[in-house]
Amino acid sequence: MRRIAAARLRHCGLEALSDEVTLVVSELVTNALLHSGTAEVGVTMAIQDGFLTITVTDGMSGAAVPGLADGDAESGRGLDIVEYVVKEHGGAWGTCEAGAETWCRFALPEEASR
């Protein structure tokens, strides 16, 4: 999914967001696969109103919530990473449809918004 997201960003002229978006896509897809109990996950990327919106759909109820990882934990920080990265880019993240979708939004770089 990281390679597909990076290719889509190149196609849209948004290479500047590649590192951050591929990290977030990886975290959201991994979270969906690990915690939803499904083997089918969908990813959409859309540009609208000055934002790149990424939606990961797993079709299972239950909202994604950040974990409480202690200092030695090897997992449990994915959604905290997502929140930090999207906020650094003027965006936000959340869930909808009773948790079947997790989304995040990145503000587009100024040169891409023109």
C-alpha positions in Angstrom: 0.0 0.0 0.0 2.9 2.3 0.7 4.1 1.9 -2.9 0.6 2.5 -4.3 0.2 5.6 -2.2 3.6 7.0 -3.3 2.7 6.3 -7.0 -0.6 8.1 -6.6 1.1 11.1 -5.0 3.6 11.3 -7.8 0.8 11.1 -10.3 -0.9 14.1 -8.6 2.3 16.1 -8.2 2.3 15.7 -4.4 5.7 14.1 -4.0 6.4 16.5 -1.1 4.0 14.6 1.1 5.3 11.1 0.1 7.2 10.2 3.3 4.4 11.3 5.6 1.5 9.9 3.6 3.2 6.5 3.1 3.9 6.3 6.9 0.3 7.2 7.7 -1.2 4.8 5.1 1.0 2.0 6.5 -0.1 2.7 10.1 -3.8 2.9 9.3 -3.8 -0.2 7.1 -1.8 -2.2 9.7 -4.2 -1.0 12.5 -7.2 -2.1 10.4 -5.7 -5.5 9.7 -4.6 -6.2 13.2 -7.6 -4.9 15.1 -10.7 -5.4 12.9 -10.6 -9.1 12.4 -11.0 -8.8 8.7 -8.6 -9.6 5.8 -10.1 -7.0 3.4 -9.1 -3.4 3.8 -9.8 -0.6 1.3 -7.8 2.6 0.9 -9.0 5.7 -0.9 -7.1 9.0 -1.5 -9.0 12.1 -2.6 -8.0 15.7 -3.1 -10.7 18.3 -2.3 -10.9 21.8 -0.9 -7.1 22.1 -0.3 -6.7 18.8 1.5 -5.6 15.3 0.7 -8.0 12.9 2.4 -7.0 9.2 3.0 -9.7 6.8 4.1 -9.1 3.2 5.2 -12.2 1.0 5.4 -12.3 -2.3 7.1 -16.1 -2.8 7.2 -16.0 -3.8 10.9 -17.6 -1.8 13.7 -15.5 -0.4 16.5 -13.7 2.9 16.4 -9.9 3.1 16.2 -8.5 4.6 19.4 -4.9 5.4 20.3 -3.2 2.7 22.4 -1.6 3.1 25.8 1.9 1.9 25.1 4.5 2.0 27.8 8.2 2.9 27.1 9.2 -0.7 26.3 6.1 -1.7 24.2 6.8 -2.7 20.6 3.3 -1.6 19.4 0.5 0.7 20.4 1.8 4.0 19.0 0.4 3.9 15.5 -2.5 6.2 15.9 -0.4 8.6 18.0 2.0 8.7 15.1 -0.8 9.4 12.7 -2.2 12.2 14.8 1.2 13.8 15.1 2.0 13.6 11.4 -1.3 14.9 10.2 -1.3 17.8 12.7 2.1 18.8 11.5 0.6 19.1 8.1 -2.5 21.2 9.1 -4.8 18.2 9.2 -6.7 15.9 11.5 -7.8 12.3 11.7 -10.9 10.4 13.0 -13.3 7.6 12.5 -16.8 7.4 11.0 -19.5 4.8 10.2 -19.3 3.2 13.7 -15.6 2.7 13.2 -15.7 1.0 9.8 -13.6 3.8 8.4 -10.6 5.7 9.7 -9.7 8.8 7.8 -7.0 11.5 7.9 -6.6 14.8 6.1 -3.4 16.6 5.1 -3.4 20.2 4.1 -1.9 20.4 0.6 1.4 22.2 0.2 0.9 25.8 -1.0 2.3 25.1 -4.5 -0.1 22.2 -5.0 -3.1 24.3 -3.9 -2.8 26.8 -6.7 
